[in-house]
Amino acid sequence: MIDKPSAGDASELEWFKSSYSSSGDGNDCVEVATTPHAVHVRDSKDIRRPPLAHAPAAWAVFVAYAARR
């Protein structure tokens, strides 16, 4: 899997957080946005930093692995 900063304007993406994310301030998780060719991930505490882009297949492997933990 190759992680790299996303190209383009991340503000144009539709970001969402996990339904499991529920801290007191609501800002301590990652956000995800999908496009046909990439899954973009960013830190919700600092959205000015560029998000990482993952191939959809690599993201699916990561999610399956994380779900088993």
Backbone as numpy.savetxt, mean C-alpha at the origin, in Angstrom:
# Nx Ny Nz CAx CAy CAz Cx Cy Cz
10.79 -10.11 -5.85 9.94 -8.94 -5.85 10.82 -7.71 -5.85
10.51 -6.78 -6.69 11.25 -5.53 -6.75 10.35 -4.42 -6.23
10.84 -3.73 -5.21 10.11 -2.59 -4.68 10.75 -1.34 -5.24
9.95 -0.42 -5.69 10.49 0.82 -6.20 9.48 1.92 -5.95
9.95 3.15 -5.84 9.00 4.25 -5.70 8.07 4.30 -6.90
6.82 4.61 -6.65 5.84 4.72 -7.72 6.13 5.92 -8.59
5.92 5.77 -9.86 6.03 6.90 -10.77 4.69 7.60 -10.84
4.70 8.86 -11.13 3.44 9.59 -11.28 2.99 10.23 -10.00
1.79 10.75 -10.05 1.23 11.49 -8.93 0.38 10.56 -8.08
0.85 10.26 -6.87 0.14 9.35 -5.98 -1.19 9.92 -5.51
-1.37 11.23 -5.59 -2.63 11.82 -5.15 -3.78 11.46 -6.08
-3.48 10.98 -7.28 -4.52 10.59 -8.22 -5.04 9.18 -7.95
-4.39 8.45 -7.07 -4.79 7.09 -6.76 -5.89 7.09 -5.69
-6.69 6.04 -5.66 -7.72 5.89 -4.64 -7.17 4.99 -3.53
-6.82 5.60 -2.40 -6.16 4.92 -1.29 -7.18 4.36 -0.31
-6.86 3.20 0.28 -7.71 2.66 1.34 -6.85 2.00 2.40
-7.42 1.90 3.61 -6.75 1.26 4.74 -7.48 -0.05 5.06
-6.78 -0.93 5.74 -7.37 -2.18 6.17 -8.48 -1.92 7.19
-9.49 -2.75 7.15 -10.55 -2.66 8.15 -10.04 -3.06 9.53
-8.88 -3.70 9.59 -8.26 -4.08 10.86 -7.49 -2.93 11.49
-7.33 -1.86 10.78 -6.58 -0.71 11.28 -7.51 0.16 12.11
-7.28 0.16 13.42 -8.19 0.92 14.27 -7.48 1.42 15.52
-6.51 2.27 15.37 -5.85 2.85 16.53 -6.62 4.09 16.96
-6.17 4.69 18.03 -6.83 5.87 18.55 -6.85 7.04 17.58
-5.74 7.29 16.88 -5.71 8.43 15.97 -6.00 8.05 14.53
-6.06 6.76 14.22 -6.41 6.32 12.88 -5.34 6.56 11.83
-4.13 6.88 12.25 -3.08 7.22 11.29 -1.87 6.31 11.34
-1.94 5.17 11.96 -0.73 4.36 12.09 -0.81 3.05 11.31
-1.00 3.16 10.04 -1.02 1.96 9.22 -0.54 2.30 7.82
-0.57 1.30 6.98 -0.26 1.54 5.57 -1.56 1.71 4.81
-1.45 2.37 3.69 -2.58 2.53 2.78 -2.20 1.86 1.46
-3.19 1.37 0.76 -2.97 0.64 -0.49 -3.86 1.24 -1.57
-3.31 1.32 -2.76 -4.08 1.73 -3.95 -3.71 0.77 -5.08
-4.68 0.34 -5.83 -4.41 -0.61 -6.91 -4.63 0.03 -8.27
-3.83 -0.39 -9.20 -3.97 -0.05 -10.61 -3.85 -1.35 -11.39
-4.13 -1.38 -12.66 -4.03 -2.64 -13.40 -2.65 -3.29 -13.36
-1.59 -2.50 -13.24 -0.25 -3.05 -13.33 0.56 -2.97 -12.05
-0.02 -2.42 -10.97 0.75 -2.28 -9.73 -0.17 -2.14 -8.52
0.38 -2.55 -7.38 -0.25 -2.28 -6.09 0.67 -1.30 -5.39
0.14 -0.14 -5.06 0.92 0.93 -4.45 0.68 0.91 -2.95
1.75 1.06 -2.17 1.67 1.01 -0.71 2.39 2.23 -0.15
1.74 2.91 0.81 2.38 4.07 1.43 2.11 4.08 2.93
2.94 4.83 3.64 2.80 5.02 5.08 1.77 6.12 5.31
0.71 5.81 6.02 -0.35 6.80 6.22 0.08 7.96 7.11
1.17 7.79 7.86 1.65 8.89 8.71 2.42 9.94 7.92
2.93 9.57 6.77 3.72 10.51 5.97 3.42 10.29 4.49
2.28 10.78 4.04 1.86 10.52 2.66 2.63 11.34 1.64
3.50 12.24 2.11 4.33 13.01 1.17 5.45 12.17 0.60
5.85 11.13 1.33 6.90 10.24 0.82 6.33 9.41 -0.33
7.17 9.08 -1.30 6.64 8.31 -2.44 6.24 6.90 -2.01
5.14 6.41 -2.52 4.73 5.03 -2.20 5.61 4.03 -2.94
5.56 2.79 -2.48 6.23 1.70 -3.18 5.24 1.05 -4.13
5.73 0.58 -5.26 4.90 -0.12 -6.23 5.32 -1.58 -6.28
4.35 -2.47 -6.23 4.59 -3.91 -6.28 3.82 -4.50 -7.45
4.38 -5.51 -8.06 3.63 -6.25 -9.08 2.44 -6.92 -8.40
1.28 -6.96 -9.04 0.11 -7.59 -8.41 0.37 -9.03 -7.93
1.11 -9.81 -8.70 1.39 -11.19 -8.29 2.25 -11.22 -7.02
3.22 -10.34 -6.93 4.06 -10.28 -5.73 3.25 -9.86 -4.51
2.34 -8.91 -4.70 1.47 -8.46 -3.59 0.58 -9.62 -3.13
0.05 -10.40 -4.06 -0.81 -11.52 -3.71 -0.04 -12.55 -2.87
1.21 -12.80 -3.22 2.04 -13.73 -2.44 2.27 -13.18 -1.04
2.55 -11.89 -0.92 2.77 -11.27 0.38 1.51 -11.36 1.24
0.36 -11.02 0.68 -0.89 -11.05 1.45 -1.19 -12.47 1.92
-1.00 -13.45 1.07 -1.23 -14.85 1.47 -0.29 -15.24 2.61
0.95 -14.83 2.52 1.93 -15.12 3.59 1.51 -14.42 4.89
1.17 -13.14 4.81 0.80 -12.38 6.01 -0.47 -12.95 6.65
-1.39 -13.44 5.86 -2.64 -13.99 6.40 -2.39 -15.25 7.22
-1.31 -15.95 6.93 -0.99 -17.16 7.69 -0.28 -16.86 9.00
0.11 -15.64 9.23 0.86 -15.26 10.44 -0.04 -14.86 11.54
